[in-house]
Amino acid sequence: MAPAGSIIPLIILLVVVAVLAAVGFVAYSVAHDVGHKTRIKLEKKNVSFSRGGMKVGVKEKTFEQQEDAAQSVITKIWNNSSWPAYKSRLGWGQTNQSASPQSQPPSQKKEPSSRPSSHQTPTVSRHGSSQANLSTTSSAQVH
């Protein structure tokens, strides 16, 4: 039999190799899981990897979908824009100014609760701008 002094280094070597193998296995399994999950997420976005390289799929949009997207953008821009000096030649969005001959400066206006009930309140869009605001702002009048 071999003396006990020569068996101890062999046991230590086996323990070190086992620890290194366990660490290597954990690192490999984590890297494999991350790669697999990444591949699944990219495949949902029409990107695929192969030995020949990466392929990107293009989602097709119909003409109607493109039109809807463009119209949506234009509508959002229109709703969020304000033209304080704009005065329509056709009278769109204008209130009847001859109905109220005395216009009071903003600091002297009455409270909204004291208005007569026959007065129409201006319509307010979802962004808080009112149609009456367009008519109350004035620019240089052209005669």
TORTORDREN-263043 format. One line per 5 residues: number of its first residue (from 1); for each residue z, y, x of N, C-alpha, C, O. Coordinates in nm, 4 decimals, always signed. Layout:
BEGIN
NUM> Z,Y,X,Z,Y,X,Z,Y,X,Z,Y,X | ...
END
This chain:
BEGIN
1> +0.0000,-0.1174,+0.0815,+0.0000,+0.0000,+0.0000,+0.0000,+0.1245,+0.0864,+0.0423,+0.1259,+0.2020 | -0.0491,+0.2264,+0.0240,-0.0564,+0.3539,+0.0950,+0.0769,+0.4257,+0.0809,+0.1441,+0.4159,-0.0218 | +0.1124,+0.4953,+0.1823,+0.2384,+0.5682,+0.1735,+0.2311,+0.6769,+0.0669,+0.1219,+0.7238,+0.0348 | +0.3458,+0.7182,+0.0108,+0.3535,+0.8163,-0.0975,+0.3031,+0.9517,-0.0520,+0.2586,+1.0300,-0.1359 | +0.3078,+0.9825,+0.0730,+0.2621,+1.1117,+0.1261,+0.1119,+1.1280,+0.1161,+0.0641,+1.2412,+0.1088
6> +0.0347,+1.0191,+0.1154,-0.1107,+1.0313,+0.1070,-0.1589,+1.0303,-0.0385,-0.2732,+1.0678,-0.0646 | -0.0753,+0.9888,-0.1331,-0.1149,+0.9860,-0.2756,-0.0972,+1.1246,-0.3399,-0.1737,+1.1588,-0.4301 | -0.0019,+1.2032,-0.2980,+0.0257,+1.3348,-0.3581,-0.0952,+1.4290,-0.3446,-0.1304,+1.4934,-0.4435 | -0.1602,+1.4406,-0.2288,-0.2778,+1.5283,-0.2221,-0.3917,+1.4808,-0.3136,-0.4675,+1.5628,-0.3654 | -0.4038,+1.3511,-0.3333,-0.5070,+1.2980,-0.4231,-0.4773,+1.3378,-0.5667,-0.5697,+1.3736,-0.6397
11> -0.3532,+1.3330,-0.6094,-0.3146,+1.3722,-0.7459,-0.3373,+1.5229,-0.7656,-0.3861,+1.5655,-0.8703 | -0.3023,+1.6013,-0.6667,-0.3239,+1.7468,-0.6765,-0.4733,+1.7770,-0.6878,-0.5131,+1.8629,-0.7665 | -0.5555,+1.7081,-0.6106,-0.7008,+1.7271,-0.6174,-0.7548,+1.6924,-0.7552,-0.8400,+1.7644,-0.8074 | -0.7074,+1.5838,-0.8155,-0.7525,+1.5441,-0.9495,-0.7092,+1.6474,-1.0552,-0.7855,+1.6770,-1.1472 | -0.5890,+1.7016,-1.0425,-0.5415,+1.8026,-1.1379,-0.6259,+1.9299,-1.1268,-0.6636,+1.9879,-1.2286
16> -0.6555,+1.9733,-1.0058,-0.7362,+2.0947,-0.9855,-0.8759,+2.0747,-1.0417,-0.9299,+2.1641,-1.1068 | -0.9349,+1.9590,-1.0174,-1.0693,+1.9308,-1.0706,-1.0656,+1.9270,-1.2229,-1.1586,+1.9765,-1.2866 | -0.9626,+1.8708,-1.2830,-0.9517,+1.8650,-1.4291,-0.9372,+2.0061,-1.4880,-0.9977,+2.0369,-1.5907 | -0.8577,+2.0908,-1.4237,-0.8420,+2.2286,-1.4730,-0.9746,+2.3037,-1.4632,-1.0135,+2.3726,-1.5575 | -1.0433,+2.2914,-1.3521,-1.1737,+2.3566,-1.3365,-1.2751,+2.3056,-1.4390,-1.3544,+2.3837,-1.4914
21> -1.2732,+2.1774,-1.4674,-1.3647,+2.1204,-1.5672,-1.3319,+2.1747,-1.7065,-1.4231,+2.2039,-1.7839 | -1.2037,+2.1884,-1.7392,-1.1647,+2.2414,-1.8706,-1.2075,+2.3873,-1.8843,-1.2599,+2.4264,-1.9886 | -1.1863,+2.4676,-1.7817,-1.2280,+2.6088,-1.7860,-1.3801,+2.6187,-1.7979,-1.4311,+2.7010,-1.8739 | -1.4511,+2.5369,-1.7248,-1.5978,+2.5374,-1.7329,-1.6472,+2.4969,-1.8710,-1.7429,+2.5552,-1.9219 | -1.5837,+2.3985,-1.9318,-1.6240,+2.3542,-2.0662,-1.5997,+2.4635,-2.1700,-1.6834,+2.4859,-2.2574
26> -1.4845,+2.5322,-2.1606,-1.4543,+2.6405,-2.2553,-1.5556,+2.7542,-2.2387,-1.6047,+2.8080,-2.3379 | -1.5869,+2.7908,-2.1146,-1.6840,+2.8983,-2.0908,-1.8218,+2.8591,-2.1454,-1.8902,+2.9417,-2.2059 | -1.8624,+2.7339,-2.1242,-1.9926,+2.6875,-2.1746,-1.9950,+2.6898,-2.3268,-2.0942,+2.7341,-2.3847 | -1.8902,+2.6440,-2.3936,-1.8899,+2.6385,-2.5396,-1.8886,+2.7796,-2.6003,-1.9529,+2.8025,-2.7027 | -1.8168,+2.8737,-2.5391,-1.8169,+3.0118,-2.5886,-1.9560,+3.0735,-2.5728,-2.0058,+3.1376,-2.6653
31> -2.0182,+3.0551,-2.4578,-2.1521,+3.1097,-2.4353,-2.2531,+3.0471,-2.5312,-2.3416,+3.1168,-2.5808 | -2.2417,+2.9194,-2.5577,-2.3329,+2.8520,-2.6503,-2.3155,+2.9049,-2.7931,-2.4143,+2.9286,-2.8626 | -2.1906,+2.9235,-2.8370,-2.1655,+2.9757,-2.9720,-2.2182,+3.1181,-2.9879,-2.2784,+3.1506,-3.0903 | -2.1962,+3.2036,-2.8873,-2.2458,+3.3412,-2.8940,-2.3983,+3.3423,-2.8997,-2.4566,+3.4181,-2.9772 | -2.4621,+3.2605,-2.8198,-2.6088,+3.2520,-2.8222,-2.6606,+3.2037,-2.9562,-2.7603,+3.2557,-3.0064
36> -2.5948,+3.1056,-3.0143,-2.6375,+3.0508,-3.1436,-2.6225,+3.1545,-3.2549,-2.7130,+3.1720,-3.3365 | -2.5080,+3.2230,-3.2581,-2.4861,+3.3248,-3.3612,-2.5834,+3.4417,-3.3455,-2.6316,+3.4965,-3.4447 | -2.6123,+3.4799,-3.2210,-2.7075,+3.5877,-3.1965,-2.8471,+3.5486,-3.2422,-2.9187,+3.6306,-3.2998 | -2.8860,+3.4259,-3.2174,-3.0178,+3.3778,-3.2596,-3.0291,+3.3799,-3.4123,-3.1331,+3.4174,-3.4663 | -2.9232,+3.3400,-3.4812,-2.9255,+3.3401,-3.6289,-2.9377,+3.4828,-3.6816,-3.0144,+3.5075,-3.7746
41> -2.8626,+3.5779,-3.6230,-2.8699,+3.7169,-3.6687,-3.0079,+3.7763,-3.6436,-3.0597,+3.8503,-3.7272 | -3.0674,+3.7448,-3.5301,-3.2009,+3.7975,-3.5007,-3.3076,+3.7343,-3.5891,-3.4052,+3.8003,-3.6249 | -3.2901,+3.6074,-3.6247,-3.3867,+3.5431,-3.7137,-3.3834,+3.6051,-3.8524,-3.4850,+3.6078,-3.9218 | -3.2663,+3.6554,-3.8936,-3.2592,+3.7250,-4.0225,-3.3387,+3.8553,-4.0184,-3.3836,+3.9039,-4.1222 | -3.3562,+3.9118,-3.8993,-3.4309,+4.0366,-3.8828,-3.5748,+4.0101,-3.8371,-3.6404,+4.1001,-3.7847
46> -3.6234,+3.8888,-3.8564,-3.7614,+3.8491,-3.8233,-3.7914,+3.8575,-3.6741,-3.9027,+3.8938,-3.6360 | -3.6946,+3.8247,-3.5894,-3.7159,+3.8162,-3.4454,-3.6850,+3.6733,-3.4043,-3.5775,+3.6216,-3.4344 | -3.7787,+3.6096,-3.3359,-3.7558,+3.4718,-3.2938,-3.7869,+3.4555,-3.1452,-3.8794,+3.5170,-3.0921 | -3.7072,+3.3709,-3.0793,-3.7263,+3.3417,-2.9382,-3.7860,+3.2024,-2.9242,-3.7493,+3.1101,-2.9968 | -3.8778,+3.1889,-2.8303,-3.9342,+3.0577,-2.8003,-3.9589,+3.0510,-2.6500,-3.9311,+3.1463,-2.5771
51> -4.0105,+2.9393,-2.6054,-4.0386,+2.9266,-2.4620,-4.1513,+3.0195,-2.4205,-4.1592,+3.0607,-2.3048 | -4.2372,+3.0518,-2.5135,-4.3491,+3.1417,-2.4839,-4.3100,+3.2886,-2.4840,-4.3881,+3.3731,-2.4402 | -4.1929,+3.3200,-2.5315,-4.1491,+3.4592,-2.5350,-4.0874,+3.4934,-2.6691,-4.0540,+3.4055,-2.7486 | -4.0733,+3.6204,-2.6923,-4.0118,+3.6681,-2.8155,-4.1215,+3.7089,-2.9129,-4.2203,+3.7710,-2.8736 | -4.1041,+3.6740,-3.0393,-4.1992,+3.7108,-3.1437,-4.1270,+3.7950,-3.2480,-4.0171,+3.7612,-3.2920
56> -4.1896,+3.9036,-3.2863,-4.1321,+3.9934,-3.3856,-4.2207,+3.9904,-3.5084,-4.3401,+4.0194,-3.5013 | -4.1602,+3.9547,-3.6221,-4.2341,+3.9552,-3.7476,-4.2273,+4.0933,-3.8111,-4.1252,+4.1616,-3.8022 | -4.3362,+4.1341,-3.8751,-4.3420,+4.2650,-3.9390,-4.3349,+4.2457,-4.0896,-4.4105,+4.1676,-4.1473 | -4.2429,+4.3180,-4.1522,-4.2317,+4.3107,-4.2965,-4.3402,+4.3982,-4.3569,-4.3571,+4.5137,-4.3178 | -4.4128,+4.3431,-4.4515,-4.5195,+4.4186,-4.5147,-4.4638,+4.4982,-4.6316,-4.3795,+4.4503,-4.7075
61> -4.5130,+4.6208,-4.6442,-4.4773,+4.7049,-4.7581,-4.6044,+4.7301,-4.8385,-4.7108,+4.7587,-4.7836 | -4.5900,+4.7186,-4.9688,-4.7046,+4.7474,-5.0536,-4.7232,+4.8986,-5.0617,-4.6346,+4.9756,-5.0246 | -4.8385,+4.9391,-5.1102,-4.8671,+5.0816,-5.1243,-4.7677,+5.1468,-5.2198,-4.7259,+5.2608,-5.1995 | -4.7309,+5.0732,-5.3238,-4.6357,+5.1270,-5.4215,-4.4982,+5.1490,-5.3586,-4.4322,+5.2484,-5.3887 | -4.4541,+5.0575,-5.2714,-4.3259,+5.0737,-5.2041,-4.3283,+5.1940,-5.1097,-4.2294,+5.2665,-5.0992
66> -4.4408,+5.2153,-5.0411,-4.4534,+5.3313,-4.9536,-4.4502,+5.4604,-5.0350,-4.3864,+5.5579,-4.9954 | -4.5193,+5.4605,-5.1490,-4.5198,+5.5776,-5.2362,-4.3799,+5.6085,-5.2882,-4.3383,+5.7243,-5.2909 | -4.3075,+5.5044,-5.3296,-4.1718,+5.5235,-5.3811,-4.0802,+5.5818,-5.2739,-3.9990,+5.6699,-5.3026 | -4.0929,+5.5331,-5.1510,-4.0086,+5.5834,-5.0426,-4.0404,+5.7300,-5.0138,-3.9495,+5.8106,-4.9940 | -4.1689,+5.7647,-5.0114,-4.2073,+5.9036,-4.9861,-4.1594,+5.9949,-5.0987,-4.1103,+6.1048,-5.0731
71> -4.1735,+5.9499,-5.2221,-4.1289,+6.0300,-5.3353,-3.9772,+6.0484,-5.3325,-3.9272,+6.1557,-5.3662 | -3.9050,+5.9461,-5.2932,-3.7596,+5.9551,-5.2843,-3.7184,+6.0600,-5.1810,-3.6265,+6.1383,-5.2050 | -3.7862,+6.0614,-5.0666,-3.7540,+6.1589,-4.9621,-3.7841,+6.3006,-5.0109,-3.7043,+6.3920,-4.9902 | -3.8981,+6.3183,-5.0749,-3.9351,+6.4512,-5.1245,-3.8353,+6.4985,-5.2299,-3.7971,+6.6155,-5.2311 | -3.7933,+6.4093,-5.3174,-3.6967,+6.4460,-5.4208,-3.5629,+6.4847,-5.3585,-3.5006,+6.5813,-5.4026
76> -3.5176,+6.4114,-5.2571,-3.3916,+6.4447,-5.1904,-3.4010,+6.5814,-5.1223,-3.3068,+6.6604,-5.1277 | -3.5145,+6.6088,-5.0585,-3.5323,+6.7385,-4.9932,-3.5305,+6.8496,-5.0980,-3.4659,+6.9525,-5.0782 | -3.6004,+6.8295,-5.2082,-3.6062,+6.9294,-5.3144,-3.4674,+6.9567,-5.3725,-3.4316,+7.0724,-5.3950 | -3.3891,+6.8515,-5.3970,-3.2572,+6.8685,-5.4567,-3.1587,+6.9348,-5.3607,-3.0670,+7.0042,-5.4046 | -3.1764,+6.9143,-5.2320,-3.0822,+6.9702,-5.1348,-3.1241,+7.1065,-5.0815,-3.0493,+7.1686,-5.0059
81> -3.2410,+7.1537,-5.1191,-3.2872,+7.2827,-5.0682,-3.2434,+7.3957,-5.1596,-3.2160,+7.3753,-5.2779 | -3.2374,+7.5132,-5.1035,-3.2070,+7.6309,-5.1843,-3.2953,+7.7446,-5.1353,-3.3121,+7.7639,-5.0149 | -3.3508,+7.8187,-5.2281,-3.4365,+7.9325,-5.1975,-3.3751,+8.0547,-5.2620,-3.4088,+8.0864,-5.3761 | -3.2863,+8.1246,-5.1936,-3.2142,+8.2342,-5.2582,-3.3047,+8.3499,-5.2997,-3.2740,+8.4170,-5.3982 | -3.4144,+8.3763,-5.2295,-3.4990,+8.4897,-5.2623,-3.6206,+8.4484,-5.3458,-3.7114,+8.5289,-5.3663
86> -3.6230,+8.3253,-5.3935,-3.7394,+8.2774,-5.4679,-3.7368,+8.3312,-5.6098,-3.6349,+8.3243,-5.6785 | -3.8499,+8.3846,-5.6524,-3.8643,+8.4326,-5.7896,-3.9959,+8.3762,-5.8420,-4.1031,+8.4088,-5.7910 | -3.9869,+8.2923,-5.9431,-4.1047,+8.2253,-5.9960,-4.1919,+8.3234,-6.0722,-4.1414,+8.4045,-6.1498 | -4.3224,+8.3166,-6.0505,-4.4169,+8.3995,-6.1254,-4.4316,+8.3493,-6.2680,-4.4665,+8.4254,-6.3583 | -4.4049,+8.2214,-6.2877,-4.4190,+8.1634,-6.4211,-4.2886,+8.1679,-6.4999,-4.2879,+8.1348,-6.6185
91> -4.1796,+8.2078,-6.4377,-4.0523,+8.2186,-6.5067,-3.9741,+8.0894,-6.5136,-3.8809,+8.0782,-6.5932 | -4.0096,+7.9922,-6.4328,-3.9365,+7.8661,-6.4336,-3.8005,+7.8870,-6.3714,-3.7886,+7.9492,-6.2659 | -3.6975,+7.8351,-6.4365,-3.5620,+7.8429,-6.3819,-3.5030,+7.9816,-6.3914,-3.3966,+8.0068,-6.3347 | -3.5685,+8.0722,-6.4613,-3.5187,+8.2080,-6.4757,-3.4475,+8.2214,-6.6097,-3.4920,+8.1653,-6.7099 | -3.3382,+8.2948,-6.6118,-3.2720,+8.3239,-6.7378,-3.3292,+8.4534,-6.7929,-3.3868,+8.5326,-6.7183
96> -3.3141,+8.4749,-6.9193,-3.3674,+8.5944,-6.9832,-3.2820,+8.7135,-6.9429,-3.1692,+8.7273,-6.9904 | -3.3343,+8.8011,-6.8548,-3.2560,+8.9119,-6.8030,-3.2530,+9.0292,-6.8999,-3.1667,+9.1161,-6.8879 | -3.3457,+9.0338,-6.9961,-3.3435,+9.1426,-7.0928,-3.2319,+9.1231,-7.1945,-3.1946,+9.2180,-7.2635 | -3.1783,+9.0033,-7.2051,-3.0700,+8.9767,-7.2994,-2.9395,+9.0381,-7.2519,-2.8537,+9.0704,-7.3341 | -2.9223,+9.0551,-7.1208,-2.7995,+9.1155,-7.0697,-2.8356,+9.2397,-6.9889,-2.8499,+9.2311,-6.8669
101> -2.8510,+9.3567,-7.0551,-2.8944,+9.4764,-6.9837,-2.7911,+9.5271,-6.8838,-2.8292,+9.5819,-6.7804 | -2.6634,+9.5111,-6.9106,-2.5641,+9.5560,-6.8140,-2.5278,+9.4383,-6.7251,-2.4676,+9.3407,-6.7699 | -2.5652,+9.4493,-6.5992,-2.5281,+9.3433,-6.5055,-2.4124,+9.3945,-6.4221,-2.4189,+9.5034,-6.3652 | -2.3092,+9.3171,-6.4154,-2.1894,+9.3576,-6.3441,-2.1924,+9.2986,-6.2041,-2.2409,+9.1871,-6.1846 | -2.1409,+9.3723,-6.1069,-2.1312,+9.3138,-5.9723,-2.0416,+9.1910,-5.9766,-1.9578,+9.1787,-6.0659
106> -2.0581,+9.0997,-5.8809,-1.9807,+8.9744,-5.8835,-1.8301,+8.9975,-5.8846,-1.7574,+8.9156,-5.9409 | -1.7809,+9.1039,-5.8255,-1.6362,+9.1245,-5.8214,-1.5809,+9.1668,-5.9570,-1.4608,+9.1534,-5.9804 | -1.6668,+9.2187,-6.0491,-1.6203,+9.2656,-6.1776,-1.6544,+9.1711,-6.2913,-1.6312,+9.2046,-6.4074 | -1.7080,+9.0559,-6.2619,-1.7454,+8.9614,-6.3673,-1.6222,+8.9075,-6.4368,-1.5149,+8.8973,-6.3774 | -1.6390,+8.8734,-6.5627,-1.5288,+8.8195,-6.6410,-1.5075,+8.6737,-6.6062,-1.5947,+8.6086,-6.5486
111> -1.3936,+8.6246,-6.6410,-1.3629,+8.4841,-6.6210,-1.4498,+8.3995,-6.7136,-1.4854,+8.4460,-6.8219 | -1.4850,+8.2773,-6.6750,-1.5698,+8.1930,-6.7588,-1.5084,+8.1637,-6.8958,-1.5819,+8.1416,-6.9920 | -1.3759,+8.1631,-6.9067,-1.3141,+8.1316,-7.0346,-1.3279,+8.2470,-7.1338,-1.3131,+8.2262,-7.2543 | -1.3564,+8.3695,-7.0852,-1.3664,+8.4831,-7.1755,-1.5096,+8.5127,-7.2184,-1.5340,+8.6144,-7.2833 | -1.6039,+8.4271,-7.1839,-1.7428,+8.4486,-7.2240,-1.7586,+8.4238,-7.3725,-1.6871,+8.3420,-7.4304
116> -1.8530,+8.4947,-7.4348,-1.8826,+8.4649,-7.5753,-1.9439,+8.3257,-7.5866,-2.0112,+8.2795,-7.4945 | -1.9211,+8.2601,-7.6977,-1.9686,+8.1237,-7.7154,-2.1189,+8.1166,-7.7313,-2.1760,+8.0087,-7.7154 | -2.1867,+8.2281,-7.7624,-2.3316,+8.2246,-7.7808,-2.4048,+8.2225,-7.6475,-2.5238,+8.1914,-7.6425 | -2.3341,+8.2557,-7.5386,-2.3981,+8.2575,-7.4074,-2.4146,+8.1141,-7.3566,-2.3206,+8.0348,-7.3611 | -2.5334,+8.0820,-7.3090,-2.5578,+7.9472,-7.2585,-2.5115,+7.9405,-7.1139,-2.5395,+8.0303,-7.0345
121> -2.4417,+7.8351,-7.0810,-2.4007,+7.8158,-6.9426,-2.5182,+7.7570,-6.8669,-2.5917,+7.6747,-6.9213 | -2.5371,+7.7980,-6.7417,-2.6503,+7.7456,-6.6652,-2.6313,+7.5979,-6.6353,-2.5191,+7.5483,-6.6251 | -2.7434,+7.5292,-6.6214,-2.7369,+7.3871,-6.5897,-2.7062,+7.3709,-6.4426,-2.7556,+7.4466,-6.3590 | -2.6247,+7.2725,-6.4113,-2.5844,+7.2483,-6.2735,-2.6375,+7.1122,-6.2327,-2.6182,+7.0129,-6.3028 | -2.7049,+7.1089,-6.1178,-2.7554,+6.9809,-6.0692,-2.6404,+6.9045,-6.0042,-2.5289,+6.9559,-5.9956
126> -2.6663,+6.7854,-5.9595,-2.5612,+6.7030,-5.9024,-2.5130,+6.7556,-5.7679,-2.4099,+6.7110,-5.7176 | -2.5868,+6.8508,-5.7084,-2.5459,+6.9053,-5.5802,-2.4746,+7.0381,-5.5948,-2.4425,+7.1014,-5.4943 | -2.4490,+7.0820,-5.7166,-2.3694,+7.2010,-5.7372,-2.4495,+7.3294,-5.7455,-2.3910,+7.4340,-5.7738 | -2.5791,+7.3275,-5.7226,-2.6556,+7.4509,-5.7331,-2.6995,+7.4677,-5.8773,-2.7360,+7.3708,-5.9439 | -2.6958,+7.5900,-5.9247,-2.7336,+7.6122,-6.0638,-2.8658,+7.6858,-6.0704,-2.9035,+7.7569,-5.9772
131> -2.9353,+7.6681,-6.1803,-3.0628,+7.7338,-6.2005,-3.0429,+7.8836,-6.2169,-3.1318,+7.9614,-6.1825 | -2.9282,+7.9254,-6.2687,-2.9030,+8.0670,-6.2885,-2.8871,+8.1389,-6.1550,-2.9130,+8.2589,-6.1463 | -2.8450,+8.0674,-6.0514,-2.8284,+8.1294,-5.9206,-2.9620,+8.1780,-5.8656,-2.9660,+8.2760,-5.7912 | -3.0702,+8.1116,-5.9008,-3.2006,+8.1530,-5.8531,-3.2397,+8.2876,-5.9126,-3.3026,+8.3690,-5.8450 | -3.2036,+8.3120,-6.0370,-3.2442,+8.4363,-6.1003,-3.1507,+8.5512,-6.0663,-3.1933,+8.6666,-6.0704
136> -3.0255,+8.5244,-6.0330,-2.9329,+8.6324,-6.0034,-2.9546,+8.6903,-5.8656,-2.9208,+8.8062,-5.8417 | -3.0102,+8.6128,-5.7743,-3.0386,+8.6690,-5.6441,-3.1698,+8.7450,-5.6556,-3.2645,+8.6975,-5.7183 | -3.1748,+8.8597,-5.5968,-3.2969,+8.9398,-5.6099,-3.3492,+8.9732,-5.4731,-3.2747,+8.9819,-5.3755 | -3.4776,+8.9914,-5.4685,-3.5428,+9.0338,-5.3457,-3.6115,+9.1650,-5.3761,-3.5956,+9.2199,-5.4851 | -3.6861,+9.2147,-5.2826,-3.7574,+9.3396,-5.3055,-3.8566,+9.3198,-5.4181,-3.9385,+9.2279,-5.4143
141> -3.8495,+9.4057,-5.5181,-3.9360,+9.3902,-5.6337,-4.0721,+9.4532,-5.6045,-4.0822,+9.5633,-5.5504 | -4.1741,+9.3803,-5.6417,-4.3106,+9.4276,-5.6217,-4.3618,+9.4807,-5.7542,-4.3547,+9.4108,-5.8552 | -4.4133,+9.6028,-5.7560,-4.4652,+9.6629,-5.8795,-4.6153,+9.6615,-5.8795,-4.6775,+9.7079,-5.9751
END
